[in-house]
Amino acid sequence: MMIKRMLRYVIVIIVTFAFVSSVYAIQNSNLFAPEVFKLKTIDLGTNLNANFGEVTDGKVIEQSFSAKQDGLTKVDLFFSTFNRKNNSETLLSLYEADTNQLIRQAKLNNAQAKDNAYSELSFAPVENSKGKMYILKITSNTNDPSQAVTFWKDNNSLADGNLSFAGKHQEGSLVGKLIYQNQFTVIDIIINGLFFSFLNIILFELLRFIKNK
């Protein structure tokens, strides 16, 4: 009797681990929309309290922050184009705060940016980014204000970051979104597999108890 019960437990554990592994595999495949399953968004600033004016070459927005998880791969910025097509580019650079080392760069043709809307700048995922301090630096490749765009700040500062513009400290935070690529490890599968196996065994015993009652 005991052997049969142990065999049932083993089957439950194997099936549960197979199910958990399948869920992780599907979430990290291309079978579903990445925005739904593969990416996590964390806001910087959200309130449109003030803009920086035309951001031209030499005027740099700097926003420091602490990464909330591994796999930082995109930054969404709130653009205002002054309701025109601008012949210029926005340049984004990501630095490690401790070493001031440039680790990622991205750029966007400002003619493609929509007025008063978010636009995405993407780069290769940053491995092991969780808990590290980074600095976003944003500028333009044009000296002509009539071809420049602007960005916005929220008057609320980040608890773990500072904002500056053209070398001067600013109260508040850059309006934008940090987008991380969800990543999983074997440890994630083991922990979740054991947890759900335990729940399934309890459910199995509960149903068996109700059936025999």
C-alpha positions as CSV (number, residue, x, y, z in Angstrom):
1,M,0.0,0.0,0.0
2,M,2.8,2.4,1.0
3,I,4.7,1.5,-2.3
4,K,1.6,2.4,-4.4
5,R,1.2,5.7,-2.5
6,M,4.9,6.6,-3.0
7,L,4.6,5.7,-6.7
8,R,1.6,8.0,-7.0
9,Y,3.6,10.8,-5.4
10,V,6.5,10.2,-7.8
11,I,4.1,10.4,-10.7
12,V,2.6,13.6,-9.4
13,I,6.0,15.2,-9.0
14,I,7.1,14.2,-12.5
15,V,4.0,15.5,-14.1
16,T,4.2,18.7,-12.2
17,F,7.8,19.4,-13.1
18,A,6.9,18.6,-16.8
19,F,4.1,21.1,-16.6
20,V,6.2,23.8,-14.9
21,S,9.0,23.4,-17.4
22,S,6.6,23.6,-20.3
23,V,5.1,26.8,-19.0
24,Y,8.6,28.4,-18.7
25,A,9.5,27.2,-22.1
26,I,6.4,28.6,-23.7
27,Q,6.8,32.0,-21.9
28,N,10.3,32.3,-23.3
29,S,9.5,31.2,-26.9
30,N,8.2,33.1,-29.8
31,L,4.8,31.4,-29.7
32,F,3.2,34.3,-27.9
33,A,3.5,38.1,-28.0
34,P,6.7,39.2,-26.2
35,E,4.9,42.2,-24.6
36,V,2.5,39.8,-22.8
37,F,4.9,37.0,-21.7
38,K,8.5,38.0,-22.1
39,L,8.8,41.6,-21.0
40,K,8.3,43.5,-17.7
41,T,7.9,47.3,-17.6
42,I,8.9,49.5,-14.7
43,D,8.1,53.2,-14.8
44,L,10.6,56.0,-14.1
45,G,8.5,59.2,-14.0
46,T,4.9,59.2,-15.2
47,N,3.6,62.7,-14.7
48,L,4.1,65.3,-17.4
49,N,5.0,68.2,-15.2
50,A,7.6,70.1,-17.3
51,N,9.6,69.5,-20.5
52,F,13.3,70.2,-21.0
53,G,12.9,72.5,-24.0
54,E,14.6,71.5,-27.3
55,V,17.3,68.9,-26.6
56,T,20.2,69.7,-28.9
57,D,23.8,68.4,-29.1
58,G,25.6,69.2,-26.0
59,K,22.5,69.3,-23.8
60,V,22.4,66.0,-22.0
61,I,19.6,64.5,-19.8
62,E,21.1,62.2,-17.2
63,Q,18.9,59.9,-15.1
64,S,20.4,57.4,-12.6
65,F,18.4,54.4,-11.4
66,S,18.7,51.0,-9.8
67,A,17.8,48.1,-12.0
68,K,14.9,46.1,-10.6
69,Q,15.7,42.8,-12.4
70,D,18.1,41.2,-14.9
71,G,17.7,41.7,-18.6
72,L,17.2,45.4,-19.1
73,T,16.7,45.6,-22.9
74,K,14.6,48.7,-23.8
75,V,13.8,52.2,-22.7
76,D,10.6,54.0,-23.7
77,L,10.8,57.8,-23.6
78,F,7.9,60.3,-23.9
79,F,8.7,62.4,-26.9
80,S,7.3,65.8,-27.9
81,T,8.1,66.7,-31.4
82,F,6.5,70.2,-31.5
83,N,4.1,68.8,-34.0
84,R,6.7,68.6,-36.8
85,K,9.0,66.2,-38.5
86,N,12.5,66.7,-37.1
87,N,15.6,65.8,-39.1
88,S,17.7,64.6,-36.3
89,E,18.3,61.6,-34.0
90,T,17.9,60.9,-30.3
91,L,21.0,59.2,-28.9
92,L,20.7,57.1,-25.7
93,S,23.7,55.8,-23.8
94,L,23.6,53.4,-20.8
95,Y,26.5,53.6,-18.3
96,E,27.3,51.6,-15.2
97,A,27.2,54.2,-12.4
98,D,30.1,52.7,-10.4
99,T,32.6,52.5,-13.2
100,N,31.1,55.1,-15.6
101,Q,31.6,52.4,-18.3
102,L,29.4,52.7,-21.4
103,I,27.7,49.3,-21.9
104,R,24.8,50.0,-24.3
105,Q,23.8,52.5,-26.9
106,A,20.7,53.1,-29.0
107,K,19.4,55.8,-31.3
108,L,16.1,56.8,-32.9
109,N,15.3,58.8,-36.0
110,N,13.3,61.7,-34.6
111,A,11.2,61.8,-37.8
112,Q,9.8,58.5,-36.7
113,A,8.8,59.7,-33.2
114,K,5.1,60.5,-32.6
115,D,4.2,63.8,-31.0
116,N,3.3,63.5,-27.3
117,A,3.7,59.7,-27.2
118,Y,6.2,57.1,-26.1
119,S,8.8,55.8,-28.5
120,E,11.1,52.8,-27.9
121,L,14.9,52.6,-27.9
122,S,16.1,49.0,-27.7
123,F,19.4,47.2,-27.2
124,A,20.8,43.8,-26.3
125,P,19.6,42.6,-22.9
126,V,22.0,43.5,-20.0
127,E,22.8,40.3,-18.1
128,N,22.9,40.4,-14.3
129,S,21.6,44.0,-14.2
130,K,19.4,43.5,-11.1
131,G,20.4,45.7,-8.1
132,K,23.0,47.6,-10.0
133,M,23.1,51.4,-10.5
134,Y,23.0,52.8,-14.0
135,I,22.9,56.1,-15.7
136,L,20.8,56.9,-18.8
137,K,22.3,59.7,-20.9
138,I,20.0,61.2,-23.6
139,T,21.0,63.8,-26.2
140,S,20.7,64.7,-29.9
141,N,22.9,64.9,-32.9
142,T,21.6,68.3,-34.0
143,N,22.6,71.8,-33.0
144,D,19.5,73.2,-34.7
145,P,16.6,73.8,-32.1
146,S,14.1,73.8,-35.0
147,Q,15.0,70.2,-35.7
148,A,15.1,69.0,-32.1
149,V,12.6,67.2,-29.9
150,T,12.1,67.4,-26.2
151,F,11.4,65.1,-23.3
152,W,9.5,65.5,-20.0
153,K,10.1,65.2,-16.3
154,D,8.0,64.2,-13.4
155,N,8.4,66.5,-10.3
156,N,8.6,63.4,-8.1
157,S,12.2,62.1,-7.8
158,L,13.2,58.5,-7.8
159,A,14.0,57.0,-4.4
160,D,17.2,55.5,-5.9
161,G,18.1,58.0,-8.6
162,N,19.0,61.5,-9.6
163,L,18.2,63.7,-12.6
164,S,20.2,66.4,-14.3
165,F,20.0,68.4,-17.5
166,A,22.9,70.2,-19.2
167,G,25.1,69.5,-16.2
168,K,22.6,71.0,-13.6
169,H,20.7,69.0,-11.0
170,Q,17.0,68.8,-11.5
171,E,14.3,67.9,-9.0
172,G,12.2,65.1,-10.3
173,S,12.6,62.2,-12.7
174,L,12.7,61.5,-16.4
175,V,9.3,60.4,-17.8
176,G,10.0,57.0,-19.3
177,K,9.8,53.3,-18.8
178,L,12.5,50.6,-18.3
179,I,11.7,47.4,-20.0
180,Y,13.3,44.1,-18.9
181,Q,13.4,40.8,-20.7
182,N,12.0,38.1,-18.3
183,Q,14.6,35.4,-17.8
184,F,14.3,32.0,-16.1
185,T,16.9,29.6,-14.6
186,V,16.9,25.9,-13.6
187,I,16.6,27.1,-10.0
188,D,13.3,28.8,-10.9
189,I,12.0,25.6,-12.4
190,I,13.1,23.5,-9.3
191,I,11.6,25.9,-6.8
192,N,8.3,26.2,-8.6
193,G,8.3,22.5,-9.4
194,L,8.7,21.6,-5.7
195,F,6.1,24.1,-4.6
196,F,3.4,23.0,-7.0
197,S,4.3,19.3,-6.4
198,F,3.6,19.9,-2.7
199,L,0.3,21.5,-3.5
200,N,-0.7,18.8,-5.9
201,I,0.1,16.1,-3.3
202,I,-2.0,17.8,-0.7
203,L,-4.8,18.1,-3.2
204,F,-4.4,14.5,-4.2
205,E,-4.6,13.3,-0.6
206,L,-7.6,15.6,0.1
207,L,-9.5,14.2,-2.8
208,R,-8.6,10.7,-1.7
209,F,-9.8,11.4,1.8
210,I,-13.1,12.8,0.5
211,K,-13.6,9.8,-1.8
212,N,-13.0,7.3,1.1
213,K,-15.1,9.2,3.6
